[in-house]
Each structure stands twice: as structure tokens, then as C-alpha cells.
């Protein structure tokens, strides 16, 4: 069933569920984020900046911007999973 092409509304809801579940795992471990909005060539963009127990990461490549806050959250979760130091602290 997962190989069938989902409707965009279904895919967006699934993305939100994935993000919510991921955040429920990482928040108790001290990972938190802030979403910032800025304009890139006149278009609104959103980017997630992660912290760990309130501290900025050193040498952590923050995720690329997303077109919506929801897209930025998904990209942010993926960036956290790509970092070895962060991944070692996950359950």
C-alpha cells in the first residue's frame, strides 16, 4: 500500500505524523528547535535551528530552508538524523 501514490493531502498529514512522533522522541533528550522565517529573493522561507539542552550546535550543518513551516520541520528532523553526534543520542 505504501507504494501507491498518495494524494498530496494524505502525504502532508503523514509528514506531520512522522515529525510529531520524531519530536516526541527527541524533545525529552534535550533536542529542541526554533523556526525562523526570512525572505529569499522575495519568497518566504522557513528554517529550523536546533539546540541541545539550550545550547547551539558547533559544527552542525543546520537544515536547508522549507517553503512552509511544516516543510522546514521535516527537513530539520532529517538533518538531525544525518548528524552522527545527534544520532548517537537518540533511542
Beta strands, then each sheet from edge to edge (+ up, - down):
strand 1: 31-40
strand 2: 43-52
strand 3: 55-56
sheet 1: 1+ 2- 3+
end
